[in-house]
Each structure stands twice: as structure tokens, then as C-alpha cells.
Amino acid sequence: MSLLDKYQAGDNKELLLKQEISEILRAYRHPWDIFAESLQNSVDAINTRFRVLNDPSYYRYDEIREAFGVIEGDPEYKGKIDIYWDLNTNKIRFIDNGIGIPSHKLEDYVLPKGTGKKLGKDYGFKGYGLTFVTFCSLEFDMKSRYMLEDNGSNLSLHGCIDWITSEAKFPDGPVPTAIPCDMEIGTDLTIKIGDDYVKVFDAIASLDHLSNLIDKDKSLGVIEFILRTKTAIGNTRNLFNEPPIVPINMAPRRFKWVTGRVS
């Protein structure tokens, strides 16, 4: 099924989807949003995996066992997030060892409101963050393996921002496809950012200045502080005098500058 077929709308789905996504892009005005949204999804996936494994009070704990049978707990599980930023190609890569995305949901999650979260049960629920990350990009590649599946899947889309801002064809033609891939449990997301949004979609022109905020020699600590602050509720519950749901390794050494091409 194509991405457009999955979009729940009436006639003229492509126009309606373009209009809805354009409004979503306009809601994100800070250059750090592309990091914060991707990081928050990783944090949520890590917390979910830990709770599905170890927390009987979590609403999905029994639900998943009823659907998939016996699942052994893993109280030693710890989250991990790696970030790679290739300043030469303007590609940013996020890798986490969270619960992953079910293969049949991979395409749904890039659409507006395509989320697996529930209001009042999980932090965040609107399902707009990944849509923003996807459709502000020149290239989008997401690989994910769900914790309860033997294989992962891969979704690649090219020219998303071109489709939003011009008469270009829908990204990668009419039928974007989730392709099986071999990987560990978790999600591996790579996006290529443009460098001239002020001309093509000025509402997100702040992204043109993203690389200007970076000083490779001095700013790693600042980056970590900003990212932790923007994803704090999902990760550091000790802000409210409670321990984090699960420790997440995102020290500055895990934020890596890449001089070659991201692969």
C-alpha cells in the first residue's frame, strides 16, 4: 500500500496531505527542533522497551504478552543513543536501541498523527514530530527492527521538501516501500538537511543556520545540555524528584562529528 493510500482523507489526498504537512512544518521554528524531535522519539522508544520488559503496571505489559506470548524481563537493559553529524554532507544520523517500530507501522509513523503513543499513557502523543523530520528533509532513510520481530524494515524517501515546495512528484514516486533489512532491535534514522530553506520554505529558514551554531572544539557540552533539556520529561524524571525510567547513555562521547560520508 502506498503512503498516500494510508493517509486517511477524502478526495484529492495528495493536496490535502501537502497542506496538512505544510502547516506542521510551520509549527517548528527553532533550528534545534530537528534534533529534539528525533531524540525524544528515541528516548520514548527506550523507555517503552524497558517498561514492556520489566514494568507490570505499564498498560502495554499485559497487552503485548497476550498478543505474543511469554516475554522474559531484562532489568539490566539500558538505553543507548548515538548521534552522528556529517558536516560535509549535512546528514544527521540517530541510532537507538529502543523498542523499534513494527514493520507494518513504519510508513504510518511518518504521516501526521501516525503514532503508537496514547494520550495519558505515554509522554507525547500528537504524532507530528517524525512528520516534521521527514518532510523538511532532502533525503530520509529509516531502518527499524521491532523488539518482537525477527527482521527489520527500511523506508527511504527522497525529495520530501521538494514535494512540499514545488510541483515535484510525491517522494520516490507513488509507492514508497518498507524493505526488510538485517539489524539489531531499535531504530536507525538518517536525514539529509538542505541549506537554503529561506528561499524554498521560509517558515523553517532557521534550519539554514543549524551548522553555524556548532563549534566542533567547544560546543559538545552545550549540545548535550540543549538536547537533554528539550527531551527532559521523557528521560530525566528526576527533575520531579523521581528516578529516570531507564538509564540512557547519551554522554558527549556519543555525539560524534563525522568528516566522511554517513553510511
Secondary structure, 3 states (H helix, E strand, C coil): CCHHHHCCCCCCHHHHHHHHHHHHHHCCCCCCHHHHHHHHHHHHHHHHHHHHHHCCCCHHHHHHHHHHCCCCCCCCCCEEEEEEEECCCCEEEEEECCCCCCHHHCCHHHCCCCCCCCCCCCCCCCCCHHHHHHHCEEEEEEEEECCCCCCEEEEEEECHHHHHHCCCCCCCCCCCCEEEECCCCEEEEEEEECCCHHHHCHHHHHHHHCHHHCCCCCCHHHHHHHHHHHCHHHHCHHHHCCCCCCCEECCHHHEEEECCCCC
